[in-house]
Amino acid sequence: MKYISEETGGNSTEVYLTTQIEGTFIGHVGKDKVSIEHEGETLDYLVNGDVVGDVDKVENGDEIAFSFVKNGQGQLDLETLRLN
């Protein structure tokens, strides 16, 4: 989600807002992906060193809140993952 605000002098500033989504952690998929179920759909998300939260603590079946972005290749990059 992108929010654009006007500043003095006509310059605009972009602020990217992240919405936390509720889901269920299904499990790790290899070394660089996790599988998460949300609203009846299970998708795989890429995990890199920039993920904030509890990626190292989460276990299969845990209820979580997470956020992601779609990268230039159309893949889903996990941004945050927190245990509920």
Secondary structure, DSSP 4 states (H G I P E B T S, - for coil): -EEEEE-GGG-EEEEE----EEEEEEEEETTTEEEEEETTEEEEEE--TT-EESTTT--TT-EEEEEEEE-TTS-EEEEEEEE-
